[in-house]
Amino acid sequence: MFEAKKETNPEANLALMVESVRAILEGETDLVAGLANASAALKFYLNDINWSGFYLLKGKDLVLGPFQGLPACARIAEGKGVCGKAVMDKKPVLVEDVHKFPGHIACDSASASELVIPLFRGGEIFGVLDLDSPRLARFTELEAEYLEQTGKVIDGFLDRVNFS
């Protein structure tokens, strides 16, 4: 069960975030339920976030999955925007100012910075965890490290989730 509590120490709070997502996904077998709760937990633990959610690879497009925030782009074409770059490069992409990122897709005009973590199932790219903030240079390298750890927790969930 998720207990809504935060630590005052920033790094301890990030560690608690990773462990909370792990606890939320432990024993869950449904993709949508797991990702929906994970996106809510991330939005809870991270301040100054206006969007937290998932895009899942379907064919060559990223399709909107569970999220917290305002309505977003339903589809992102192959290789487009920050999410598409993370899929193509198969590594996280941290953008301090999305307005300076070539080909940025402005789903929410309030977003100023973005962090995208690629997700894998069985070693293959499955989708991305996408986090947006209305603040420039919002995401720190430390947060990116902990969010990559969170991505690995989600990868483990994807490896065992029921897709039937």
N, C-alpha and C positions, 0 to 999 in steps of 0.2 A: 504494500500500500504506500502511496506517495504521501509524505508528510511535508507540507508547505513550510519550510524553514530555510533561512539563509544564514550564512556565516558573515561576520563583519570583516574578517580578513579576506581580501580578494582571491588569493590563491586557494585558501581553504574553501571558499564558496564555489570556485570552479571545480575543485575535487568533489565536493558534495553534488554538484550538477551532474558530473559523469556518473557517480554512484547512484544518483536518483534515477537517471535514464536507464541504467543497468537494471535497477530494481523494478522499474515500470515495465520493462520489456521481458523480464524473467518470467517464464511461464506463459506469456501471451503467445497465441498462435495465429491471430488475425492481423494481416498487414495493416489495414486501415486503422484499427483500434490502437495498435502499437505506435504507428507513426503519428497519429493524432495526439496521443498522450505525450509522446516525446517532444513534439513541437510546442505543446503547452508548457511542459517543464522547462524547455530552453527559454521560452519567452519570460517565464517566471524568474529564472536565475540571472538573466542578462538584462542589465538596465539599458535604457535608451535604444530599444529595439522596436521597430515598427512592423517587422514581418519576420516570421520564423516558420519555415516549412520545407516541404519536399517537392521536387519534380522527379518523376519517374520516367525512365527511358522506355518508349513504346515505338518500335521501329526505329526511325531516325530522329524522332522528335522527343523532346522532354514534355511530359504532360503533367499538369498541376495535380499534386497529391494533397494530403492533409496539411493544414497550415493554421497559423494564428496571425491575424492582421486583416487589412482591407482586401477586397477582391483583387485577384492578380491575373496576369496573363495566363490563359488556359493552356497554351502551347508555346513552346520555344523551339524554333527550327534548329536543325543540326548545326552545331558550331557557332550559334549566335549568342551574343551577350556574355556576361560573366559566367552564367551557368553552362553555356555551350563550351566555353573555353576550359572550364574545369573538367568537363566530360572528355574533350579532345585531348587534353594534356594528362588526364587521369591523376591530377594532383590539385590540392587546394589553391584557390585564387583569392587573395586579399586585395581589395581595391579601396584606397583611402578616399578617393573622390570619383564617384561613378560618372560624373559629368565630363571627366577627362579620359574615360575608358572608351576606346574606339568600338563602336557598335553596341554600346550599352542599351539595354531595353528598359525603358522607364515604365514599369508596371504601376509604381506608386511614385508620383512626382515629388513626394516628401523625402524619398530615400536619397541619402548623400554618400553613404559608404556601404560596402557589401563584403561578405565573406561567404564563399561557397566551398563546401567539402564534398568531394565525390564519394559515392557509396558503391560498394561491390557486393555481389552475390556469387558465390562459387568462383571468386577471382575475376569475374567479368563485371564491367561497369553496369550498374543497375539504375542509378539516378544520382541526385544531389541533395544535400542539405543546404538550404539557402537562408542566409540571415542578412537582413537589411536594417540600417539605422538612419534616422534623419540627421545625425551628427557626422560631420567630416572626420575622417581618421578615427572612427569610433573603436575599431577592433585592434587590440594589442597582439603582439607576437605570443605572449603568454596565453591569452584567450584562444588564439588560433591553435596552439599546441593542445590545449584541453578539449577544444572542439574537434580536433582530429582524433583524439582518444574517444570522444563521444561517437564520432563517425565509425570507429572500429567496433564499438559496442553495437551500434545499429547494424553494421555488416554481419556480426554474429547472429543477430535477430533475423536478418534477411536469409541467412543460410539455413535457418531451421523453421521459418514461418510456413504456414500452410497456404498454398496457392490454389487449392481446389474449392 
